[in-house]
Amino acid sequence: MYEQLRDIIMDDAKTLVSELKTCPMCGGSAEIKCTLGLFRNEYWVECKKCGLRTMSFKMLSDDAKRNATLMWNRRNGKIDD
């Protein structure tokens, strides 16, 4: 059951991947990651090359994946929309 739910959620997250910038540390590509649990779901963005990541955003709203993407894309205190 959790695997099916995770697949559905990650399919939705794939639409945000095209918005992700490269890693500010190494230039590697990034991906949206999630962990599903009984009491909380969390999303973050992580570099595939060096492992740099954002903080985790709890799935209290549908904006968790969007917030993780905005945090990742933030450079020098600015957020590009």
Backbone as CSV, one residue per row, in Angstrom:
resi,resn,N_x,N_y,N_z,CA_x,CA_y,CA_z,C_x,C_y,C_z
1,MET,0.819,-1.192,0.000,0.000,0.000,0.000,0.868,1.263,0.000
2,TYR,1.885,1.297,0.864,2.740,2.477,0.935,3.519,2.676,-0.364
3,GLU,3.914,1.587,-0.992,4.653,1.699,-2.242,3.785,2.316,-3.336
4,GLN,2.510,1.934,-3.394,1.592,2.506,-4.391,1.371,3.984,-4.123
5,LEU,1.182,4.332,-2.864,0.988,5.741,-2.499,2.228,6.548,-2.822
6,ARG,3.393,5.985,-2.519,4.649,6.688,-2.817,4.799,6.893,-4.330
7,ASP,4.446,5.894,-5.122,4.546,6.022,-6.578,3.633,7.119,-7.105
8,ILE,2.430,7.215,-6.579,1.492,8.255,-7.003,2.040,9.633,-6.660
9,ILE,2.541,9.776,-5.455,3.069,11.060,-5.012,4.309,11.437,-5.811
10,MET,5.186,10.478,-6.069,6.409,10.783,-6.796,6.126,11.078,-8.268
11,ASP,5.079,10.499,-8.847,4.696,10.862,-10.214,4.330,12.334,-10.273
12,ASP,3.624,12.800,-9.257,3.277,14.214,-9.177,4.533,15.063,-9.004
13,ALA,5.478,14.562,-8.242,6.714,15.308,-8.003,7.549,15.438,-9.270
14,LYS,7.431,14.494,-10.188,8.207,14.545,-11.424,7.900,15.800,-12.235
15,THR,6.694,16.338,-12.077,6.359,17.561,-12.805,7.174,18.742,-12.302
16,LEU,7.643,18.678,-11.068,8.446,19.761,-10.505,9.935,19.619,-10.822
17,VAL,10.366,18.424,-11.204,11.785,18.173,-11.427,12.350,19.088,-12.506
18,SER,11.560,19.367,-13.531,12.054,20.228,-14.607,12.330,21.638,-14.110
19,GLU,11.788,21.993,-12.956,12.005,23.314,-12.385,13.261,23.382,-11.528
20,LEU,13.858,22.250,-11.209,15.003,22.233,-10.305,16.273,22.740,-10.991
21,LYS,16.974,23.604,-10.287,18.273,24.073,-10.759,19.331,23.028,-10.428
22,THR,20.508,23.193,-11.023,21.616,22.306,-10.696,22.117,22.619,-9.287
23,CYS,22.896,21.726,-8.752,23.429,21.874,-7.397,24.347,23.091,-7.313
24,PRO,24.166,23.936,-6.298,25.031,25.116,-6.165,26.456,24.765,-5.724
25,MET,26.664,23.549,-5.225,27.993,23.151,-4.760,28.812,22.457,-5.842
26,CYS,28.175,21.512,-6.563,28.947,20.700,-7.506,28.424,20.761,-8.938
27,GLY,27.260,21.365,-9.144,26.686,21.446,-10.482,25.933,20.206,-10.905
28,GLY,25.786,19.240,-10.010,25.077,17.998,-10.323,23.578,18.206,-10.426
29,SER,22.894,17.210,-10.941,21.438,17.290,-11.051,20.799,16.901,-9.719
30,ALA,19.574,17.357,-9.524,18.888,17.142,-8.260,17.586,16.387,-8.492
31,GLU,17.059,15.834,-7.422,15.781,15.148,-7.492,14.992,15.391,-6.215
32,ILE,13.681,15.286,-6.346,12.800,15.403,-5.192,12.716,14.033,-4.543
33,LYS,12.920,13.997,-3.248,12.867,12.743,-2.492,11.734,12.838,-1.485
34,CYS,11.226,11.692,-1.082,10.193,11.700,-0.046,10.319,10.464,0.824
35,THR,9.793,10.588,2.004,9.671,9.460,2.905,8.230,9.457,3.393
36,LEU,7.625,8.297,3.376,6.238,8.165,3.806,6.199,7.374,5.098
37,GLY,5.404,7.846,6.021,5.255,7.161,7.286,3.807,7.144,7.720
38,LEU,3.558,6.507,8.813,2.189,6.438,9.319,1.671,7.797,9.761
39,PHE,2.546,8.602,10.326,2.104,9.862,10.906,2.614,11.099,10.184
40,ARG,3.590,10.925,9.284,4.097,12.086,8.574,4.744,11.681,7.255
41,ASN,4.634,12.539,6.292,5.314,12.406,5.014,6.208,13.623,4.881
42,GLU,7.412,13.419,4.394,8.347,14.524,4.253,8.924,14.544,2.844
43,TYR,9.191,15.764,2.354,9.785,15.966,1.044,11.019,16.841,1.176
44,TRP,12.027,16.574,0.346,13.212,17.400,0.268,13.804,17.236,-1.128
45,VAL,14.719,18.115,-1.481,15.434,18.008,-2.745,16.883,17.672,-2.414
46,GLU,17.452,16.752,-3.189,18.810,16.275,-2.917,19.603,16.167,-4.217
47,CYS,20.857,16.575,-4.157,21.756,16.441,-5.297,22.117,14.965,-5.481
48,LYS,22.027,14.492,-6.720,22.353,13.097,-7.014,23.854,12.833,-6.947
49,LYS,24.657,13.877,-7.086,26.111,13.709,-7.145,26.777,13.828,-5.769
50,CYS,26.534,14.937,-5.069,27.253,15.171,-3.809,26.399,14.980,-2.554
51,GLY,25.080,14.846,-2.715,24.221,14.599,-1.564,23.738,15.839,-0.828
52,LEU,24.130,17.037,-1.295,23.619,18.250,-0.670,22.098,18.218,-0.742
53,ARG,21.425,18.660,0.316,19.968,18.598,0.345,19.351,19.773,1.084
54,THR,18.079,19.974,0.827,17.334,20.996,1.547,16.850,20.410,2.869
55,MET,16.270,21.253,3.668,15.579,20.758,4.844,14.352,19.971,4.387
56,SER,13.780,19.180,5.268,12.588,18.412,4.945,11.346,19.253,5.179
57,PHE,10.381,19.111,4.283,9.097,19.781,4.434,8.048,18.722,4.692
58,LYS,7.327,18.876,5.790,6.313,17.907,6.161,5.072,18.079,5.292
59,MET,4.438,16.987,4.988,3.269,16.994,4.119,2.029,17.369,4.922
60,LEU,1.988,18.632,5.329,0.806,19.149,6.001,-0.111,19.825,4.997
61,SER,0.432,20.079,3.833,-0.349,20.685,2.759,0.176,20.174,1.439
62,ASP,-0.510,20.498,0.369,-0.074,20.083,-0.964,1.140,20.875,-1.423
63,ASP,1.576,21.856,-0.649,2.689,22.712,-1.044,4.045,22.181,-0.605
64,ALA,4.115,21.044,0.021,5.387,20.541,0.545,6.418,20.345,-0.562
65,LYS,6.031,19.726,-1.665,6.971,19.514,-2.779,7.370,20.841,-3.405
66,ARG,6.407,21.737,-3.529,6.684,23.061,-4.104,7.645,23.837,-3.211
67,ASN,7.438,23.775,-1.899,8.314,24.477,-0.961,9.740,23.929,-1.016
68,ALA,9.878,22.616,-1.138,11.208,22.017,-1.249,11.891,22.494,-2.529
69,THR,11.132,22.569,-3.628,11.683,23.046,-4.900,12.110,24.498,-4.808
70,LEU,11.277,25.336,-4.202,11.624,26.750,-4.049,12.869,26.924,-3.189
71,MET,12.980,26.129,-2.126,14.151,26.210,-1.251,15.411,25.811,-2.025
72,TRP,15.334,24.754,-2.816,16.490,24.300,-3.592,16.920,25.352,-4.602
73,ASN,15.956,25.975,-5.247,16.261,26.940,-6.308,16.703,28.298,-5.772
74,ARG,16.664,28.471,-4.479,17.056,29.746,-3.876,18.558,29.933,-3.980
75,ARG,18.968,31.083,-4.507,20.390,31.399,-4.654,20.637,32.808,-4.124
76,ASN,21.640,32.951,-3.257,22.009,34.259,-2.710,20.833,35.000,-2.103
77,GLY,19.969,34.252,-1.407,18.840,34.878,-0.729,17.682,35.240,-1.645
78,LYS,17.755,34.884,-2.919,16.690,35.212,-3.872,16.029,33.939,-4.360
79,ILE,14.736,34.022,-4.576,13.985,32.899,-5.131,13.494,33.297,-6.505
80,ASP,13.827,32.485,-7.500,13.323,32.721,-8.856,12.018,31.978,-9.025
81,ASP,10.996,32.665,-9.488,9.711,32.003,-9.755,9.646,31.553,-11.186
